[in-house]
Amino acid sequence: MSVFSKIIKGEIPCKKVYEDEEFLAFYDIAPKAKVHILAIPKKELKDFNAIDSALMGKMSAFILKVVEIAGIKESGYRLVTNIGANSGQEVPHLHFHILGGERLGGNFA
């Protein structure tokens, strides 16, 4: 069981941003930006390769709600997910990093 599964079950506390029946968003404990939120499905999925298009559509709508709540929708944000060991994925549970609240460095285009 991943650390995110324990957070979903309430076994590990988190600072929630928003939650619904299928997803949870909470602040990262080691932020890489002024705003650093993790958005995860409550269903255990290893990574982006495991999500189907219907659930991804719902997750996209959820993330848009989260960036609105966080106040970064208009100013801009970065949305990142890592897939597998070579990408640096540390927790084997699909999650999206939502980073913003300041001008972010790096050009990833």
ROSE-4610 file (N, C-alpha, C; in Angstrom, 1 decimal, always signed):
// ROSE-4610
residu = [M/M/M/S/S/S/V/V/V/F/F/F/S/S/S/K/K/K/I/I/I/I/I/I/K/K/K/G/G/G/E/E/E/I/I/I/P/P/P/C/C/C/K/K/K/K/K/K/V/V/V/Y/Y/Y/E/E/E/D/D/D/E/E/E/E/E/E/F/F/F/L/L/L/A/A/A/F/F/F/Y/Y/Y/D/D/D/I/I/I/A/A/A/P/P/P/K/K/K/A/A/A/K/K/K/V/V/V/H/H/H/I/I/I/L/L/L/A/A/A/I/I/I/P/P/P/K/K/K/K/K/K/E/E/E/L/L/L/K/K/K/D/D/D/F/F/F/N/N/N/A/A/A/I/I/I/D/D/D/S/S/S/A/A/A/L/L/L/M/M/M/G/G/G/K/K/K/M/M/M/S/S/S/A/A/A/F/F/F/I/I/I/L/L/L/K/K/K/V/V/V/V/V/V/E/E/E/I/I/I/A/A/A/G/G/G/I/I/I/K/K/K/E/E/E/S/S/S/G/G/G/Y/Y/Y/R/R/R/L/L/L/V/V/V/T/T/T/N/N/N/I/I/I/G/G/G/A/A/A/N/N/N/S/S/S/G/G/G/Q/Q/Q/E/E/E/V/V/V/P/P/P/H/H/H/L/L/L/H/H/H/F/F/F/H/H/H/I/I/I/L/L/L/G/G/G/G/G/G/E/E/E/R/R/R/L/L/L/G/G/G/G/G/G/N/N/N/F/F/F/A/A/A]
num = [1/1/1/2/2/2/3/3/3/4/4/4/5/5/5/6/6/6/7/7/7/8/8/8/9/9/9/10/10/10/11/11/11/12/12/12/13/13/13/14/14/14/15/15/15/16/16/16/17/17/17/18/18/18/19/19/19/20/20/20/21/21/21/22/22/22/23/23/23/24/24/24/25/25/25/26/26/26/27/27/27/28/28/28/29/29/29/30/30/30/31/31/31/32/32/32/33/33/33/34/34/34/35/35/35/36/36/36/37/37/37/38/38/38/39/39/39/40/40/40/41/41/41/42/42/42/43/43/43/44/44/44/45/45/45/46/46/46/47/47/47/48/48/48/49/49/49/50/50/50/51/51/51/52/52/52/53/53/53/54/54/54/55/55/55/56/56/56/57/57/57/58/58/58/59/59/59/60/60/60/61/61/61/62/62/62/63/63/63/64/64/64/65/65/65/66/66/66/67/67/67/68/68/68/69/69/69/70/70/70/71/71/71/72/72/72/73/73/73/74/74/74/75/75/75/76/76/76/77/77/77/78/78/78/79/79/79/80/80/80/81/81/81/82/82/82/83/83/83/84/84/84/85/85/85/86/86/86/87/87/87/88/88/88/89/89/89/90/90/90/91/91/91/92/92/92/93/93/93/94/94/94/95/95/95/96/96/96/97/97/97/98/98/98/99/99/99/100/100/100/101/101/101/102/102/102/103/103/103/104/104/104/105/105/105/106/106/106/107/107/107/108/108/108/109/109/109]
x = [+0.8/+0.0/+0.9/+0.6/+1.4/+1.1/+1.9/+1.7/+0.4/+0.1/-1.1/-2.3/-2.3/-3.4/-3.7/-2.6/-2.8/-3.3/-3.0/-3.5/-5.0/-5.4/-6.8/-7.6/-7.1/-7.8/-7.8/-7.0/-7.0/-6.0/-5.1/-4.1/-3.0/-2.7/-1.7/-2.4/-2.2/-2.8/-2.3/-3.1/-2.6/-3.4/-2.8/-3.5/-4.3/-5.6/-6.5/-6.7/-6.8/-7.2/-8.6/-8.9/-10.3/-10.3/-11.6/-11.8/-13.2/-13.4/-14.7/-14.7/-15.7/-15.8/-14.7/-14.1/-13.1/-11.6/-11.5/-10.1/-9.9/-8.6/-8.1/-7.0/-7.0/-5.9/-5.4/-4.1/-3.5/-2.1/-1.7/-0.4/+0.8/+1.8/+3.0/+3.7/+4.3/+5.0/+6.4/+6.9/+8.2/+8.0/+7.4/+7.0/+8.2/+8.0/+9.0/+8.6/+7.5/+7.0/+6.2/+5.9/+5.0/+3.7/+3.1/+2.0/+2.4/+2.3/+2.6/+1.6/+0.7/-0.4/-0.3/-0.7/-0.7/-2.2/-2.6/-3.9/-3.8/-4.6/-4.6/-6.0/-6.1/-7.3/-7.4/-8.6/-8.7/-8.5/-8.8/-8.6/-7.1/-6.6/-5.2/-4.8/-4.0/-3.5/-2.0/-1.2/+0.3/+0.8/+0.3/+0.8/-0.1/+0.2/-0.6/-0.9/+0.0/-0.3/-1.5/-1.9/-3.0/-4.4/-4.5/-5.7/-6.5/-7.8/-8.6/-9.1/-9.5/-9.9/-11.1/-12.0/-13.2/-12.8/-11.9/-11.5/-10.5/-9.7/-8.8/-9.6/-10.8/-11.6/-12.1/-12.6/-13.0/-11.9/-10.7/-9.6/-9.2/-9.3/-9.0/-9.9/-11.2/-12.2/-11.9/-11.5/-11.1/-9.9/-8.9/-7.7/-8.1/-8.9/-9.4/-10.0/-10.8/-11.5/-10.4/-9.4/-8.3/-7.5/-7.2/-6.4/-7.3/-8.6/-9.4/-9.4/-9.6/-9.6/-8.2/-7.1/-5.8/-5.5/-6.3/-6.1/-5.0/-4.7/-3.6/-4.1/-5.4/-5.9/-5.6/-5.7/-5.5/-4.0/-3.3/-1.8/-0.9/-1.4/-0.6/-0.1/+0.1/+0.6/+1.2/+2.0/+2.6/+1.9/+1.6/+1.0/+1.9/+2.4/+3.4/+3.0/+3.2/+3.1/+4.4/+4.9/+6.1/+5.6/+6.2/+5.8/+7.0/+7.1/+8.2/+9.5/+10.4/+11.7/+12.5/+12.6/+13.5/+13.0/+11.7/+11.2/+11.4/+11.7/+11.8/+10.5/+9.6/+8.4/+8.8/+8.4/+8.8/+7.7/+6.4/+5.3/+4.5/+4.4/+3.7/+2.2/+1.7/+0.3/+0.2/-0.7/-0.8/-1.0/-0.3/-0.4/+0.1/-0.6/-0.2/+0.3/+1.4/+1.9/+1.4/+0.8/+0.3/+1.2/+1.9/+2.9/+2.6/+2.6/+2.3/+2.5/+1.8/+1.9/+3.1/+3.9/+5.1/+5.6/+6.5/+7.1/+8.0/+7.7/+8.5/+9.7/+10.8/+12.0/+11.9/+12.8/+12.9/+12.0/+12.4/+11.6/+11.4/+10.2/+10.0/+9.2/+9.2/+8.4/+9.2]
y = [-1.2/+0.0/+1.2/+2.2/+3.4/+4.4/+5.3/+6.4/+7.2/+7.3/+8.0/+7.2/+5.9/+5.1/+5.3/+5.4/+5.7/+7.1/+8.0/+9.4/+9.3/+8.7/+8.5/+7.9/+6.9/+6.2/+7.0/+8.1/+8.9/+8.4/+7.4/+6.9/+7.8/+8.7/+9.7/+11.0/+12.0/+13.3/+14.1/+14.9/+15.8/+17.1/+18.1/+19.4/+19.5/+19.1/+19.0/+20.4/+20.4/+21.5/+21.3/+20.1/+19.8/+18.3/+17.8/+16.3/+16.1/+15.0/+14.6/+13.1/+12.4/+11.0/+10.2/+10.8/+10.0/+10.5/+11.8/+12.4/+13.1/+13.4/+14.1/+15.0/+16.3/+17.2/+17.7/+17.7/+18.2/+18.8/+19.6/+20.3/+19.3/+19.4/+18.6/+18.9/+17.9/+18.2/+18.7/+18.6/+19.2/+20.0/+21.2/+22.0/+22.5/+22.5/+22.9/+24.3/+24.8/+26.2/+26.7/+28.0/+28.7/+27.9/+27.5/+26.6/+25.2/+24.2/+22.8/+21.9/+21.5/+20.6/+19.3/+18.2/+16.9/+16.6/+16.1/+15.7/+14.2/+13.4/+11.9/+11.3/+10.2/+9.5/+8.6/+8.4/+7.5/+6.1/+5.8/+4.4/+4.2/+3.1/+2.8/+2.6/+3.5/+3.4/+3.7/+2.8/+3.0/+4.3/+4.6/+5.8/+6.2/+7.2/+7.7/+6.6/+5.6/+4.5/+3.7/+3.7/+2.9/+3.6/+4.8/+5.5/+5.4/+5.3/+5.3/+6.7/+6.9/+8.2/+8.8/+8.0/+8.5/+9.0/+8.3/+8.8/+10.0/+10.0/+11.1/+12.4/+12.2/+13.4/+14.0/+13.1/+13.5/+14.2/+13.6/+14.1/+15.5/+15.7/+17.0/+18.1/+17.7/+18.7/+18.9/+17.9/+18.0/+19.0/+18.8/+19.6/+21.1/+21.3/+22.7/+23.3/+22.5/+23.0/+23.4/+22.5/+22.7/+24.0/+24.2/+25.5/+26.7/+26.6/+27.7/+28.0/+26.9/+27.1/+27.6/+27.2/+27.6/+29.0/+29.6/+30.9/+31.1/+30.0/+30.1/+29.8/+29.7/+29.4/+30.5/+31.7/+32.9/+33.2/+33.1/+33.6/+32.5/+31.3/+30.2/+29.2/+28.0/+26.9/+25.8/+25.0/+23.9/+22.6/+21.7/+20.4/+19.3/+18.5/+17.5/+16.1/+15.0/+13.7/+12.9/+12.1/+11.3/+9.9/+9.2/+7.8/+6.9/+6.1/+5.1/+5.7/+4.7/+5.0/+6.0/+6.0/+6.9/+8.3/+8.5/+9.9/+10.5/+9.6/+10.1/+9.8/+9.0/+8.7/+8.0/+8.6/+8.1/+7.3/+7.7/+7.0/+6.3/+4.9/+4.2/+4.3/+5.5/+5.9/+7.1/+7.1/+8.2/+9.5/+10.5/+11.8/+12.9/+14.0/+15.2/+16.2/+16.8/+18.0/+19.2/+20.1/+21.4/+22.4/+23.1/+24.1/+25.5/+26.4/+27.8/+28.8/+29.9/+30.9/+31.9/+31.6/+32.4/+32.1/+32.9/+32.6/+31.4/+30.4/+29.2/+29.2/+28.7/+28.6/+27.4/+27.4/+26.3/+26.4/+25.9/+26.0/+24.5/+24.0/+22.6/+22.4/+23.5/+23.4/+22.7]
z = [+0.0/+0.0/+0.0/-0.9/-1.0/+0.0/+0.2/+1.2/+0.8/-0.5/-0.9/-0.5/-0.6/-0.1/+1.3/+2.1/+3.6/+3.8/+3.0/+3.1/+2.8/+1.7/+1.3/+2.4/+3.1/+4.2/+5.5/+5.5/+6.8/+7.8/+7.4/+8.3/+8.4/+7.4/+7.5/+7.2/+8.0/+7.8/+6.6/+6.1/+5.0/+5.1/+4.5/+4.4/+3.1/+3.2/+2.0/+1.4/+0.1/-0.7/-1.1/-1.6/-2.1/-2.2/-2.1/-2.2/-2.7/-3.5/-3.9/-3.8/-4.4/-4.3/-4.9/-6.0/-6.7/-6.6/-6.1/-6.1/-4.8/-4.6/-3.4/-3.8/-3.4/-3.6/-2.3/-2.1/-0.8/-1.1/-0.1/-0.3/-0.1/-1.0/-0.9/+0.4/+1.0/+2.3/+2.0/+0.8/+0.4/-0.9/-0.7/-1.9/-2.7/-4.0/-5.0/-5.6/-5.1/-5.5/-4.4/-4.5/-3.5/-3.3/-4.4/-4.3/-4.9/-4.2/-4.7/-4.1/-5.0/-4.6/-5.3/-4.7/-5.4/-5.6/-6.8/-7.1/-7.4/-6.7/-6.9/-7.0/-7.8/-7.8/-6.5/-6.0/-4.8/-5.2/-6.5/-7.0/-7.2/-6.8/-6.9/-8.3/-8.9/-10.2/-10.1/-10.7/-10.6/-11.2/-12.3/-13.0/-14.2/-14.9/-16.0/-17.1/-17.2/-18.2/-17.8/-16.5/-16.0/-16.0/-16.3/-16.3/-17.6/-17.5/-18.7/-19.1/-20.3/-20.7/-20.0/-19.6/-18.8/-17.5/-16.7/-15.4/-15.6/-16.7/-16.9/-17.2/-17.9/-18.1/-16.8/-15.9/-14.6/-13.8/-13.9/-13.1/-13.7/-15.0/-15.5/-15.0/-14.9/-14.3/-12.8/-12.1/-10.7/-10.5/-11.4/-11.3/-11.6/-12.6/-12.8/-11.6/-10.9/-9.7/-8.6/-8.5/-7.5/-7.8/-9.1/-9.4/-9.2/-9.3/-9.0/-7.5/-6.7/-5.2/-4.8/-5.4/-5.0/-5.5/-6.3/-6.8/-7.9/-8.6/-9.6/-11.0/-11.2/-12.5/-13.5/-13.2/-14.1/-14.2/-13.1/-13.1/-13.8/-13.8/-14.5/-13.5/-14.0/-13.1/-14.0/-13.5/-14.1/-13.6/-14.6/-14.2/-14.7/-13.7/-14.0/-13.4/-14.2/-13.6/-14.1/-13.2/-13.6/-13.7/-14.7/-15.0/-15.0/-14.0/-13.9/-13.3/-13.1/-12.4/-13.1/-14.4/-15.2/-15.1/-14.8/-14.7/-13.3/-12.3/-10.9/-10.1/-10.6/-9.8/-8.6/-7.4/-6.1/-5.5/-5.7/-5.1/-6.3/-6.2/-7.3/-7.2/-7.3/-7.3/-8.1/-9.2/-10.1/-9.3/-9.6/-9.0/-9.9/-9.8/-10.6/-9.7/-10.0/-9.2/-9.9/-9.1/-9.5/-8.8/-9.7/-9.1/-9.7/-8.8/-9.2/-8.0/-8.2/-7.1/-7.3/-8.3/-8.5/-9.9/-10.4/-11.7/-11.6/-12.4/-12.3/-13.3/-12.9/-13.8/-14.7/-15.6/-16.5/-17.7/-18.8/-20.1/-20.5/-20.4/-20.7/-22.0/-22.8/-24.1/-25.2]
